[in-house]
């Protein structure tokens, strides 16, 4: 029980030290102008205006390929044990992904400007 109390005390001291450091370093702009953005620094622009809507389709395509890698890792671990059937299934999977890339290309998700 004593070890738990020591850990809790160290955690509280660490939190207090970080809070004190923040109070020393962050500028103070008053109660009405201080915002919870970048540790109290005034924002230079509105938070919703930072990213253009054209980046969202590119983000979705990136996430789709990221999930593809999630499925390819276990396949790479067992492909030698399963054999040609696993290779054929992976080519079917990649074919479905290439169909999705073709659709995204047709819809203009890869146009950057």
N, C-alpha and C positions, 0 to 999 in steps of 0.2 A: 504494500500500500504506500510505503514511503517513496518508492521509485516513481509511482504514478504522480504523486504530489510534486516531486521534483520536475518531472516532465511538464506538468501543467504550469508550474511556476516559470520554467524557462520559456514556455510558449507565450505566456502572458507578458513576460519581460521583453521578448522579441517583438511582439505586437506593439507594445508601448514604445519601444525604441524606434520602430519603423514609423509609427504615428508621429513621434516627436521629430524625426528627421524630415518627414513630410511638412510639418508645420514650420520648420526652419527654412526649407528650400523653396516651397511653393509660394508664389506671390499672393498677397492678400488684396482682393479687389472690393471688399465689402460684402455684406450679406446678400444684397440684391443682384450683384453682378457676378458673383462667384458661381461657376457652373461645375458640375462633376464631369469635366472633360479635360483630359490630359493633366490631371493633378491640380486643377484650379487655373490653368492658363486659359485666357479668353480664346474662344474658337475664332478662326479666321474665316470660316465659311459654314454654311448650314450643313448639318450632318447628312441630310438626305440628298444634297446636291453634289456629293463627292464622286459618285459612281454613275456613269451614264448607263442607260438601259441596254445599250448594245452589248455590254459585257455579260449580261445574264445568260444568253444562249451559249456563249463560249464557256461560261462556268458550268453549265449543265452538261455540255459535251465533255469537259474535263472530268467531271464527276462520274460520267458514264464509263470513261476509260479507266478511271481510278478503281471503280468497282470491278471492271474487267480484270485488272491485275489481282484483285482480291480473290477472284475465282481461278486465276491461272496458277497461283502458287501451290495450292493443294494438288492441282492436276500435275504440276511438274514433279511433285514428290512421288506420285504413284504411277506415272506414265510408263516407267520401265516394267513395273509389275503387271499392269493391265494389258499393255501391248497396243496392237493396231486399232483396237476398238476405241481406246482413249484418244488416239491421234485423230481418228475420224470424228469423234464427238467434239474435239477442240476445233477442228476445221469448220464444223457446223456452227459452233458458237461464234467463231470469228466471222463466218459468213453473215450471221445475223447482225453482228456489230457493224460490218461494212455496209449492210443495208441501212442501218441507222445513220452511219456517217454520210451516205449518199442522200438520205432524206434531209439531214441537217445542212448539208451543202446546198441542196436545192432551196431550202428555206432561208438561206443567207446567214446561217450562224457563223460562218467563217469569214464574213466580210468585216473588216476591222474599222473601216472608215465610214 
